[in-house]
Amino acid sequence: MTAISSETVLRTSPSRPASNAALVQTIARCAALSLVIGLFGRIMTFPLNHDEQIHVVAARLFLRQPLYEALGYNHLPGLPLLLGGFYALSGTDHFLQAGRLLIFLCWLATLLLTWVVALHHTGDRRIGVAAVLLLAAGALLGPAGMLVTNNFLPIPFALLGIHLLIVALEGDGVRPSLIFSAGIAIGFAVILKISYVFLVPPILLAALVAKEGLSVPIRLREILLPLAVGGLIGGLPGFIVLFSDPAGLYAHTVRYFTGGHLAYWQQSTDPKAMSLAAKMLVAEGVWFAGGGLLTTVLVVSVGLILRRTNPAAMRWWPIPFVALIALFAAAGSFAPTPAFPQYYEPPLPFAILLFILMFRQLDESGRRTVRLIAAAAGAAALLIIVPRVLPNIPDAVRPSVWTGNILHNQGKHIRSLLPDAAATGKVATLAPIVVVEGGMPIYREFAAGPFVYRVADYLSQADRRHFTTTSPSDLARFLDADPPAAVITGREPALDPAFVEFARSRGYRQVDTGDPRTSLFVRPLVAASRPASRTAA
């Protein structure tokens, strides 16, 4: 056997750890890339939900029609502005698919921001990995993070605003430009989803009390003023609507939910959580299960360790500041009635941020302990993430199975089935995405999908005047006054029978769409019909 000299061993041994580390890094990067690809596939193939009807159609049409008066949108205008701007800039006619792409980009931004925040405050890549995995394993892997709605979109803007505010007040001075940018991000988060107004009280409190020793003039000039101006700019679309039609905005974003929406659900036999006890069960399923449970355990663990080893550090202002935001978010989750799981998702990203900030204040002994807990939590998070996203890796490179493409092709196919005269007539349906994907006109009264239509009979007269809609009790009279060229049903089992009954009773011909879930009824002799009296959306 050839002898190996000690000099050779000494010369080659140090390269082995470096080589092993490079191999581990390569494997980790490939695994991360695989998860991201699988996430993309999951988002693009996630089944259509009727919550998407109102958002996608509003984003498509709001540059042509008044957002509230005509389209019945019942949220602040952030999402139609963001997504509609994307439609306008890209020129796409694949509206749902473009919306799903926006949600994927939101995921990338949120995960990247979480990573950057973790490295900024801890300098520890392992903590960054754990934070990213915990965020990905939470409720956002369900419908809240897959659909084109405003449930996920405010999160990166809110996290960015909070991070910029904390960074702006670090060190000896104040950085008004960062505070101004924080205000813009927070303002836009609020106009994406009105419930994110829970951010405002803690942020104003932080602006008033953080960074002791500042004089009142300096605090007003360098913190409160840039924060307020930035917030006004970020929320400008909301303020424009507020000043142009305050009663209409109030009717659609507040009275809708406290009036007709609530009355509709009180009489509905569908499963729902109306009482506080029922809401607490929904919250338990989000906060104390899966990724929510891992996040809760990790936050409590690091909080107990920090309280034992360095209790004074708990008074470092960003810790109570972010804890207060998480508490406000949790309390605000109980406000809507009925309750759905997506309402209880907002506290979790801020809980992860709280974990990062508390880890920063630990001594080295505490950090070693928390790293072990975080590693275990990260491993458990992987067990939640992997079976949900890895099966979708092949789907990421198969556009034919993407939900947006399927709906777009279905819309085009339905249009091709209509006679030439019918192809330019309005289509009556509670699934308006299919109609806009096919390039056909819709009734403004159904632009919000089922959401305004199903509650219209429960709206007070004072509120009803702000809505362009019809109602189940008035559907036949409404359609008789302005007959549709076609009727599409199949996606709203509780509400579609009335549309089917109208079509059949008026002699509409049922046409096979090739999709057993979708029924198409075409009006006979559309070319001879009188022109429509209402303006189509």
C-alpha positions as CSV (number, residue, x, y, z in Angstrom):
1,M,0.0,0.0,0.0
2,T,1.3,3.5,-0.8
3,A,2.0,5.5,2.3
4,I,0.3,8.8,2.8
5,S,2.6,11.4,4.5
6,S,1.4,13.5,7.4
7,E,2.2,16.5,5.3
8,T,-0.3,15.4,2.7
9,V,-3.0,14.8,5.3
10,L,-2.5,18.2,6.8
11,R,-2.6,19.8,3.4
12,T,-5.8,18.1,2.2
13,S,-7.9,17.8,5.3
14,P,-8.9,21.5,5.7
15,S,-10.5,21.4,2.2
16,R,-13.0,18.7,3.3
17,P,-15.2,20.8,5.6
18,A,-15.3,23.5,3.0
19,S,-16.2,21.0,0.3
20,N,-18.9,19.5,2.5
21,A,-20.3,22.9,3.3
22,A,-20.5,23.8,-0.4
23,L,-22.3,20.5,-1.0
24,V,-24.8,21.2,1.8
25,Q,-25.4,24.7,0.4
26,T,-26.0,23.4,-3.1
27,I,-28.4,20.8,-1.8
28,A,-30.2,23.4,0.3
29,R,-30.5,25.8,-2.7
30,C,-31.8,23.0,-5.0
31,A,-34.4,22.1,-2.3
32,A,-35.5,25.7,-1.9
33,L,-35.8,26.1,-5.7
34,S,-37.9,22.9,-5.8
35,L,-40.2,24.2,-3.1
36,V,-40.6,27.6,-4.9
37,I,-41.4,25.8,-8.2
38,G,-43.9,23.6,-6.4
39,L,-45.5,26.6,-4.8
40,F,-45.8,28.2,-8.2
41,G,-47.5,25.1,-9.6
42,R,-49.8,25.0,-6.6
43,I,-50.9,28.6,-7.0
44,M,-51.4,28.3,-10.8
45,T,-53.5,25.1,-10.5
46,F,-55.5,25.9,-7.3
47,P,-59.2,25.5,-8.1
48,L,-61.2,28.6,-8.8
49,N,-63.0,30.0,-5.8
50,H,-66.0,32.3,-6.1
51,D,-64.2,34.9,-3.9
52,E,-62.0,35.5,-7.0
53,Q,-65.0,36.6,-9.1
54,I,-65.4,40.0,-7.5
55,H,-61.7,40.9,-7.4
56,V,-60.7,39.8,-10.9
57,V,-63.7,41.3,-12.6
58,A,-63.3,44.6,-10.7
59,A,-59.6,44.8,-11.6
60,R,-60.5,44.1,-15.3
61,L,-63.3,46.7,-15.5
62,F,-62.6,49.5,-13.0
63,L,-60.8,51.7,-15.5
64,R,-64.0,51.5,-17.6
65,Q,-66.8,51.5,-15.0
66,P,-67.2,53.1,-11.5
67,L,-65.8,50.7,-9.0
68,Y,-68.6,50.9,-6.5
69,E,-71.6,52.4,-8.2
70,A,-71.4,50.1,-11.3
71,L,-69.4,47.1,-10.3
72,G,-70.5,46.6,-6.7
73,Y,-67.0,46.1,-5.3
74,N,-67.1,45.8,-1.5
75,H,-63.5,46.5,-0.5
76,L,-61.1,49.4,-0.7
77,P,-59.7,50.0,-4.1
78,G,-56.1,48.7,-3.6
79,L,-56.4,45.4,-5.3
80,P,-58.2,46.6,-8.4
81,L,-55.6,49.4,-8.7
82,L,-52.7,47.0,-8.4
83,L,-54.1,44.2,-10.5
84,G,-55.8,46.4,-13.0
85,G,-52.6,48.3,-13.5
86,F,-50.8,45.0,-14.2
87,Y,-53.5,44.2,-16.8
88,A,-53.1,47.6,-18.4
89,L,-49.3,47.5,-18.5
90,S,-49.0,43.9,-19.7
91,G,-51.9,44.0,-22.2
92,T,-52.9,40.5,-21.1
93,D,-56.3,39.0,-21.7
94,H,-55.6,36.1,-19.3
95,F,-57.0,37.8,-16.3
96,L,-57.2,35.1,-13.7
97,Q,-53.8,33.7,-14.7
98,A,-52.2,37.2,-14.4
99,G,-53.9,37.5,-11.0
100,R,-52.4,34.2,-9.8
101,L,-49.0,35.3,-11.1
102,L,-49.4,38.5,-8.9
103,I,-50.1,36.2,-5.9
104,F,-46.9,34.2,-6.6
105,L,-44.9,37.4,-6.9
106,C,-46.4,38.4,-3.5
107,W,-45.2,35.1,-2.1
108,L,-41.7,35.8,-3.4
109,A,-41.7,39.3,-2.0
110,T,-42.9,38.2,1.4
111,L,-40.5,35.3,1.7
112,L,-37.6,37.5,0.6
113,L,-38.6,40.3,2.9
114,T,-38.8,37.9,5.9
115,W,-35.3,36.6,5.0
116,V,-33.9,40.1,4.8
117,V,-35.5,41.2,8.1
118,A,-34.2,38.1,9.9
119,L,-30.6,38.6,8.6
120,H,-30.8,42.4,9.4
121,H,-31.8,41.8,13.1
122,T,-30.0,38.5,13.8
123,G,-27.3,38.0,11.2
124,D,-28.1,34.3,11.6
125,R,-29.0,32.4,8.4
126,R,-30.5,29.5,10.4
127,I,-33.0,31.8,12.0
128,G,-33.8,33.3,8.6
129,V,-34.5,29.8,7.2
130,A,-36.7,29.0,10.2
131,A,-38.7,32.2,9.8
132,V,-39.3,31.7,6.1
133,L,-40.4,28.1,6.7
134,L,-42.8,29.1,9.4
135,L,-44.3,31.7,7.3
136,A,-44.7,29.3,4.4
137,A,-46.2,26.6,6.6
138,G,-49.0,28.8,8.0
139,A,-52.5,29.3,6.9
140,L,-51.3,31.0,3.7
141,L,-50.7,27.6,2.1
142,G,-54.5,27.3,2.0
143,P,-56.9,29.4,0.0
144,A,-55.9,32.6,1.7
145,G,-52.5,32.4,0.0
146,M,-53.5,30.8,-3.3
147,L,-56.4,32.9,-4.6
148,V,-56.6,36.2,-6.3
149,T,-58.1,38.0,-3.3
150,N,-56.9,40.7,-0.9
151,N,-56.1,38.3,2.0
152,F,-52.4,37.9,1.2
153,L,-51.5,41.0,-0.7
154,P,-51.3,43.4,2.3
155,I,-48.8,41.3,4.2
156,P,-45.5,42.3,2.3
157,F,-46.5,46.0,2.4
158,A,-47.3,45.8,6.1
159,L,-44.0,43.9,7.0
160,L,-42.0,46.3,4.8
161,G,-43.6,49.4,6.5
162,I,-42.9,48.1,10.0
163,H,-39.3,47.1,9.1
164,L,-38.6,50.5,7.6
165,L,-40.0,52.2,10.7
166,I,-37.8,50.2,13.0
167,V,-34.7,50.7,10.9
168,A,-35.4,54.4,10.6
169,L,-35.3,54.8,14.4
170,E,-32.3,52.6,15.1
171,G,-29.0,54.1,16.2
172,D,-28.5,57.7,17.2
173,G,-30.4,59.6,14.6
174,V,-33.7,59.5,12.8
175,R,-34.1,58.8,9.0
176,P,-37.2,60.7,7.8
177,S,-36.9,59.3,4.3
178,L,-37.3,55.7,5.6
179,I,-40.2,56.8,7.8
180,F,-41.8,58.4,4.7
181,S,-41.4,55.1,2.8
182,A,-42.8,53.2,5.7
183,G,-45.9,55.4,5.6
184,I,-46.4,54.7,1.9
185,A,-46.2,51.0,2.5
186,I,-48.6,51.0,5.5
187,G,-51.1,53.3,3.6
188,F,-51.2,50.9,0.7
189,A,-51.6,47.8,2.9
190,V,-54.7,49.5,4.4
191,I,-56.3,50.3,1.1
192,L,-55.7,46.7,0.0
193,K,-57.7,45.4,2.9
194,I,-59.6,47.7,5.3
195,S,-59.0,45.3,8.3
196,Y,-55.3,46.3,8.2
197,V,-56.3,49.5,9.8
198,F,-55.3,47.7,13.0
199,L,-51.7,48.8,12.0
200,V,-52.5,52.5,12.5
201,P,-52.8,52.8,16.4
202,P,-49.6,50.9,17.3
203,I,-47.7,52.8,14.6
204,L,-48.9,56.2,15.8
205,L,-48.1,55.2,19.4
206,A,-44.6,54.1,18.3
207,A,-44.1,57.4,16.5
208,L,-45.0,59.3,19.7
209,V,-43.0,57.4,22.3
210,A,-40.2,55.5,20.5
211,K,-36.7,56.9,20.7
212,E,-36.6,58.7,24.0
213,G,-35.0,62.1,24.3
214,L,-36.3,63.6,21.1
215,S,-37.9,67.1,21.4
216,V,-41.5,67.5,20.4
217,P,-40.6,69.7,17.3
218,I,-38.1,67.1,16.1
219,R,-40.5,64.3,16.7
220,L,-43.3,66.1,14.8
221,R,-41.0,67.2,11.9
222,E,-38.9,64.0,11.4
223,I,-41.2,61.2,12.5
224,L,-44.9,62.1,12.5
225,L,-44.9,64.4,9.5
226,P,-43.1,62.1,7.0
227,L,-45.1,59.1,8.4
228,A,-48.4,61.0,7.8
229,V,-47.5,62.3,4.4
230,G,-46.3,58.8,3.3
231,G,-49.5,57.2,4.6
232,L,-51.6,59.8,2.7
233,I,-49.8,59.0,-0.5
234,G,-50.0,55.2,0.0
235,G,-53.7,55.5,0.7
236,L,-54.4,58.2,-1.9
237,P,-56.7,56.0,-4.1
238,G,-58.9,55.4,-1.0
239,F,-59.0,59.1,-0.1
240,I,-59.9,60.0,-3.7
241,V,-62.9,57.6,-3.6
242,L,-63.8,58.8,-0.1
243,F,-64.0,62.4,-1.1
244,S,-65.7,61.7,-4.4
245,D,-68.4,59.4,-3.0
246,P,-68.2,59.0,0.8
247,A,-71.7,57.6,1.1
248,G,-71.2,55.0,-1.6
249,L,-67.8,54.0,-0.2
250,Y,-69.3,53.6,3.3
251,A,-72.3,51.6,1.9
252,H,-70.0,49.2,0.1
253,T,-67.2,48.7,2.6
254,V,-69.0,49.0,5.9
255,R,-72.8,48.9,5.6
256,Y,-72.6,45.9,3.2
257,F,-71.0,43.7,5.8
258,T,-73.0,45.0,8.8
259,G,-76.3,45.0,7.0
260,G,-77.2,42.8,4.0
261,H,-74.2,40.4,4.3
262,L,-74.9,39.7,8.0
263,A,-78.6,39.3,7.4
264,Y,-78.0,36.9,4.5
265,W,-75.8,34.7,6.7
266,Q,-78.1,34.7,9.6
267,Q,-80.8,33.0,7.6
268,S,-78.4,30.8,5.6
269,T,-78.2,27.1,6.3
270,D,-74.6,26.8,5.1
271,P,-72.0,26.1,7.8
272,K,-70.8,29.3,9.4
273,A,-69.3,30.7,12.6
274,M,-71.5,33.5,13.9
275,S,-71.0,33.4,17.7
276,L,-67.9,34.3,19.6
277,A,-67.5,30.7,20.7
278,A,-67.7,29.5,17.1
279,K,-65.2,32.1,16.0
280,M,-62.8,31.0,18.7
281,L,-62.9,27.5,17.2
282,V,-62.1,28.9,13.8
283,A,-59.2,30.9,15.3
284,E,-57.9,27.8,17.1
285,G,-57.8,26.0,13.8
286,V,-55.5,28.7,12.4
287,W,-53.4,29.8,15.4
288,F,-53.0,26.4,17.2
289,A,-52.6,24.0,14.4
290,G,-50.0,23.3,11.7
291,G,-47.7,26.3,11.0
292,G,-49.7,28.5,13.3
293,L,-49.0,26.2,16.3
294,L,-45.3,26.0,15.4
295,T,-45.1,29.8,15.3
296,T,-47.0,30.2,18.6
297,V,-44.8,27.7,20.4
298,L,-41.6,29.3,19.1
299,V,-42.7,32.8,20.1
300,V,-43.7,31.7,23.6
301,S,-40.5,29.7,24.0
302,V,-38.1,32.6,23.0
303,G,-40.2,35.0,25.1
304,L,-39.9,32.9,28.2
305,I,-36.1,32.5,27.7
306,L,-35.6,36.2,27.1
307,R,-37.7,37.1,30.1
308,R,-35.6,34.7,32.2
309,T,-32.2,35.7,30.9
310,N,-32.6,39.4,30.1
311,P,-36.0,40.8,31.2
312,A,-34.9,44.4,30.5
313,A,-34.5,43.6,26.8
314,M,-38.2,43.0,26.6
315,R,-38.7,46.7,26.9
316,W,-36.7,47.5,23.8
317,W,-39.5,49.4,22.0
318,P,-39.7,47.3,18.8
319,I,-40.7,44.2,20.8
320,P,-43.8,45.6,22.6
321,F,-44.5,47.5,19.3
322,V,-44.7,44.4,17.2
323,A,-46.4,42.5,20.0
324,L,-49.1,45.1,20.1
325,I,-49.6,44.9,16.3
326,A,-50.0,41.1,16.6
327,L,-52.5,41.6,19.4
328,F,-54.5,44.2,17.5
329,A,-54.5,41.9,14.4
330,A,-55.7,39.0,16.6
331,A,-58.5,41.1,18.1
332,G,-59.5,42.5,14.8
333,S,-59.9,39.0,13.4
334,F,-63.0,38.5,15.5
335,A,-64.8,41.6,14.1
336,P,-66.3,40.1,10.9
337,T,-69.4,37.9,11.1
338,P,-69.5,35.2,10.0
339,A,-65.9,34.1,10.5
340,F,-63.8,32.3,8.0
341,P,-60.2,31.0,8.4
342,Q,-58.6,33.6,6.3
343,Y,-59.7,36.3,8.8
344,Y,-57.4,34.8,11.4
345,E,-54.2,34.7,9.3
346,P,-53.0,38.4,9.8
347,P,-51.4,37.9,13.3
348,L,-49.0,35.1,12.2
349,P,-46.6,37.1,10.0
350,F,-46.2,39.6,12.8
351,A,-45.7,36.9,15.4
352,I,-42.8,35.6,13.2
353,L,-41.4,39.2,13.2
354,L,-41.7,39.3,16.9
355,F,-39.7,36.1,17.2
356,I,-36.9,37.6,15.1
357,L,-36.8,40.7,17.3
358,M,-36.7,38.8,20.5
359,F,-34.0,36.5,19.2
360,R,-31.9,39.6,18.5
361,Q,-31.9,40.5,22.2
362,L,-30.8,37.0,23.5
363,D,-27.4,36.3,24.9
364,E,-25.3,33.6,23.3
365,S,-26.5,30.9,25.7
366,G,-30.1,31.8,24.9
367,R,-29.4,31.8,21.2
368,R,-28.0,28.3,21.3
369,T,-31.1,27.1,22.9
370,V,-33.5,28.9,20.6
371,R,-31.6,27.7,17.5
372,L,-32.3,24.1,18.5
373,I,-36.0,25.0,19.0
374,A,-36.1,26.9,15.7
375,A,-34.5,24.0,13.9
376,A,-37.1,21.6,15.2
377,A,-39.9,24.0,14.3
378,G,-38.4,24.5,10.8
379,A,-38.2,20.7,10.3
380,A,-41.8,20.3,11.3
381,A,-42.7,23.2,9.0
382,L,-41.1,21.3,6.2
383,L,-43.2,18.3,6.9
384,I,-46.2,20.6,6.4
385,I,-44.9,22.3,3.3
386,V,-43.4,19.4,1.3
387,P,-46.6,17.3,0.7
388,R,-48.5,20.4,-0.3
389,V,-46.1,21.8,-2.9
390,L,-43.8,19.1,-4.2
391,P,-46.6,17.2,-6.0
392,N,-47.2,20.5,-8.0
393,I,-43.7,20.7,-9.4
394,P,-44.7,19.0,-12.7
395,D,-47.7,21.4,-12.9
396,A,-45.4,24.4,-12.9
397,V,-44.3,23.6,-16.4
398,R,-47.7,22.4,-17.7
399,P,-49.6,25.6,-18.6
400,S,-52.5,23.5,-20.0
401,V,-53.5,22.5,-16.4
402,W,-53.2,26.1,-15.0
403,T,-56.6,27.2,-13.7
404,G,-56.3,30.6,-15.5
405,N,-55.6,29.0,-18.8
406,I,-58.5,26.5,-18.4
407,L,-60.9,29.3,-17.6
408,H,-59.6,31.5,-20.4
409,N,-60.0,28.7,-22.9
410,Q,-63.4,27.9,-21.6
411,G,-64.5,31.5,-22.0
412,K,-63.2,31.6,-25.6
413,H,-64.9,28.2,-26.3
414,I,-68.2,29.4,-25.0
415,R,-68.0,32.5,-27.1
416,S,-67.3,30.3,-30.2
417,L,-70.5,28.3,-29.4
418,L,-72.7,31.4,-29.6
419,P,-74.2,32.6,-32.9
420,D,-72.6,35.7,-34.3
421,A,-75.4,37.9,-33.0
422,A,-75.3,36.4,-29.5
423,A,-71.5,36.7,-29.3
424,T,-71.8,40.4,-28.8
425,G,-74.8,40.3,-26.5
426,K,-74.7,40.3,-22.7
427,V,-74.3,37.1,-20.7
428,A,-76.2,36.6,-17.5
429,T,-74.1,34.6,-14.9
430,L,-72.9,34.7,-11.4
431,A,-69.4,33.5,-12.7
432,P,-68.4,36.7,-14.6
433,I,-64.7,35.6,-14.8
434,V,-65.7,33.1,-17.5
435,V,-67.4,35.9,-19.4
436,V,-64.6,38.4,-19.3
437,E,-62.0,35.7,-20.1
438,G,-64.1,35.0,-23.2
439,G,-64.3,38.7,-24.1
440,M,-68.0,38.9,-23.8
441,P,-70.1,41.7,-22.2
442,I,-71.6,41.2,-18.8
443,Y,-74.4,42.8,-16.9
444,R,-73.0,45.3,-14.4
445,E,-75.6,43.9,-11.9
446,F,-73.6,40.6,-11.9
447,A,-70.1,42.1,-12.1
448,A,-69.6,41.2,-8.4
449,G,-70.5,37.6,-8.9
450,P,-72.8,36.3,-6.2
451,F,-71.8,38.8,-3.5
452,V,-74.1,41.7,-4.1
453,Y,-76.9,39.7,-5.8
454,R,-77.4,37.3,-3.0
455,V,-77.7,40.0,-0.3
456,A,-79.7,42.5,-2.3
457,D,-83.0,41.4,-0.8
458,Y,-81.6,42.1,2.7
459,L,-80.2,45.6,2.0
460,S,-82.1,48.5,3.5
461,Q,-83.6,51.0,1.1
462,A,-81.1,53.6,2.2
463,D,-78.2,51.3,1.3
464,R,-79.8,49.8,-1.8
465,R,-79.7,53.0,-3.7
466,H,-75.9,52.8,-3.7
467,F,-75.8,49.4,-5.5
468,T,-76.3,48.6,-9.1
469,T,-77.8,45.1,-8.7
470,T,-80.9,43.0,-9.0
471,S,-81.9,40.3,-6.5
472,P,-83.1,36.7,-6.4
473,S,-86.7,37.8,-5.9
474,D,-86.6,40.2,-8.9
475,L,-84.4,38.1,-11.3
476,A,-87.1,37.1,-13.8
477,R,-88.5,40.6,-14.2
478,F,-85.0,42.1,-14.5
479,L,-84.0,39.6,-17.2
480,D,-87.3,39.9,-19.1
481,A,-86.7,43.7,-19.3
482,D,-83.3,43.2,-20.8
483,P,-83.0,39.5,-22.1
484,P,-79.5,38.1,-22.1
485,A,-77.9,36.6,-25.2
486,A,-76.9,33.6,-23.1
487,V,-77.0,32.3,-19.6
488,I,-74.1,30.4,-17.9
489,T,-74.6,28.4,-14.7
490,G,-72.8,25.7,-12.8
491,R,-70.6,27.5,-10.2
492,E,-73.1,28.7,-7.7
493,P,-75.3,25.7,-6.7
494,A,-77.5,27.6,-4.3
495,L,-78.2,30.5,-6.7
496,D,-78.0,29.1,-10.2
497,P,-81.3,27.3,-10.3
498,A,-83.2,30.5,-10.7
499,F,-81.1,31.3,-13.8
500,V,-81.7,27.8,-15.2
501,E,-85.4,28.2,-14.6
502,F,-85.5,31.5,-16.4
503,A,-83.6,30.2,-19.4
504,R,-85.8,27.1,-19.8
505,S,-89.0,28.9,-19.3
506,R,-88.1,31.4,-22.0
507,G,-87.1,28.8,-24.5
508,Y,-83.4,29.2,-24.3
509,R,-81.5,26.3,-26.0
510,Q,-79.0,24.4,-23.9
511,V,-75.7,23.9,-25.6
512,D,-73.1,21.3,-24.6
513,T,-69.9,23.1,-23.4
514,G,-67.8,20.0,-23.0
515,D,-67.6,20.7,-19.3
516,P,-70.2,18.8,-17.2
517,R,-69.8,21.5,-14.5
518,T,-70.9,24.3,-16.8
519,S,-74.3,24.8,-18.4
520,L,-74.8,27.2,-21.3
521,F,-78.2,28.4,-22.5
522,V,-78.5,30.4,-25.7
523,R,-81.4,32.7,-26.5
524,P,-83.2,31.7,-29.7
525,L,-83.4,34.3,-32.5
526,V,-81.0,36.7,-30.7
527,A,-80.4,38.5,-34.0
528,A,-84.1,39.5,-34.1
529,S,-84.3,40.7,-30.6
530,R,-84.6,44.3,-29.6
531,P,-81.4,46.0,-28.6
532,A,-80.4,45.9,-24.9
533,S,-81.5,48.9,-22.8
534,R,-78.8,48.7,-20.2
535,T,-75.2,49.5,-20.5
536,A,-73.0,46.4,-20.4
537,A,-69.9,46.3,-18.3
